[in-house]
């Protein structure tokens, strides 16, 4: 059975993929290798995990404002996530995805989930994001 | 939610101010919707993070704006680039980064940005006034501008900083608004390790703890050492913004919006109180090192954020005596270099075996000659990022520890 949860669109688009749920926020700059899509922050609990083609689920953004460029570059190279679900609005993540869409037409929807749904979202093995009419996350 | 656009915004969007301004404004409107802003505000200055080459996307974005005839509308400083244009021989990375990086720096100049190439623009003549609305990027510059100067910026990322510069407008939300600058968390430093002679270590430890525990919530800090100076606050903010997403802190009695705890909290109660004791601070600093004392070093790196003239003033007496047996790098910017040359300090530093790195920084580009072993630093930010960025082990210590270790060729503590 599909459960449809309401979300808020930060960057429009649709995606469906397996999730990569981060237990701590990640700074893309210094934390993501845009060539491989791999997490390289040695302090991060999910060090070495690869986010390419997955729906990245992360409570919030963190760290350097160069993260926008690293995310956009990963999306340009095709190593970036398929979509991103956040719990807190994050300007750096939003801009990275927006610029990849603007310059290269590469879509990486970014949506904001609600606190009440967070347990269900982080527990799901795969997710679908759709922002067409009303933004939604499907489990 | 729809955004209220002024006639200036409409004019920018319509292309009356040129194609680049229209492109930038379009991106800004979508960005403003995403962050929930209701209108835009005029800015007095911008600081651009995007001149560091992070791949083809960096060049594609700025070249697009150059091709559209873009021109910044407010005084705009530039953060570090990927190459030291003054000492290009220091670079030994790939041709892609060397050529792309240099082109990226020049392309920003073509847009009218000032070639400061520093992460510490606040320690140049481009120092925003108290209360100024600005659009700054680069995490340490942001936190310093908000906290130490009392100027107002959000954590702008690459691309949006330049869009603000090209339009002179920023979305009015977050830390542009006075009430959002209220401290939510009270951080009480209850005791300091008595063996720490300088405030720098305490500030790095407190900054790291804040980053880990406050995320993006504004903290008010009490109990910092009385000797805390501007460079110590710079180090505190830099590591807090690396370990977390701190864009503003109030140091009670030290920073301009926090003459008292009540002022920092805007008369409300804190949502959380964090108490830090000497043992916590010692442990935090200890954990910044990935290697034990006594480990052989290949280099020492200082100046992240960029070394100020007063930090050089503290370094100069320490370099007298025997030469280091490993490479010593100090990252700084052009304005400081001019003053070092005027004082004859540049030559003294060179003779003492110190390599000055200008326009860039040792952990963002290929400058360090030998990365085969551990590197020591007095920067909490450098210690935090270098293992992931350039794959080295790190020892963290005070400035004096770093100089002593450079002479010993291994990690020593004074």
Interface residues (C-beta under 8 A of the other chain):
Chain A: X9 X10 X11 X25 X27 X29 X30 X31 X34 X40 X41 X42 X43 X60 X61 X62 X63 X64 X65 X66 X67 X68 X69 X70 X72 X73 X76 X77 X88 X89 X91 X92 X94 X95 X96 X98 X99 X100 X102 X103 X110
Chain B: X27 X30 X31 X34 X35 X36 X49 X50 X52 X54 X55 X56 X57 X58 X60 X61 X64 X137 X138 X139 X142 X154 X155 X156 X157 X158 X159 X160 X161 X215 X216 X241 X242 X243 X244 X245 X384 X385 X387 X388 X389
